Amino acid sequence: MDNNMKMRAQLKGDYTEVKVLMSHPMETGRRKDDHDQLVPAHFVQLLTATLNGKPVIEAQWGTGIAKNPYLTFRLKGAKVGDVVEVTWHDNLGESASQSIAVTPA
C-alpha cells in the first residue's frame, strides 16, 4: 500500500486545525467487480493521532467510511513547531504513518 497521506496542521488562534487526506480503497467486501466476483474487504480499522508523541485521537473505523478518507480535527495546546503524527492500520495488516510540524495560519 502506498504511504500516501497529505497533511496540514495550522495554528489558528487558540487551537490547531489538522487536515488529513488518506489514500485507501476502503472496500466493504460487498461490491462486485466486472466479472461478478466480490471484491474482498479492505478498510482502515484503527486510526491514531499524536501530538509530540502523546495520543490525542483514536478512532475505530469500519466499512462505512468512503474511499480516500478525509479527516479534520482541532487540537488545543499545540504550538508552532510541535509535531502531529497520524497512523492508520487496516484489516489486511497494512499501515501508514506520517508526521508534520504545526505551522502558523
C-alpha positions, 0 to 999 in steps of 0.5 A: 500500500502506498504511504500516501497521506497529505497533511496540514496542521495550522495554528489558528488562534487558540487551537490547531486545525489538522487536515488529513487526506488518506489514500485507501480503497476502503472496500466493504467486501460487498461490491462486485467487480466486472466479472461478478466476483466480490471484491474482498474487504479492505478498510482502515480499522484503527486510526491514531493521532499524536501530538509530540508523541502523546495520543490525542485521537483514536478512532475505530473505523469500519466499512462505512467510511468512503474511499480516500478518507478525509479527516479534520480535527482541532487540537488545543495546546499545540504550538508552532513547531510541535509535531502531529503524527497520524497512523492508520492500520487496516484489516489486511495488516497494512499501515501508514504513518506520517508526521508534520510540524504545526505551522502558523495560519 
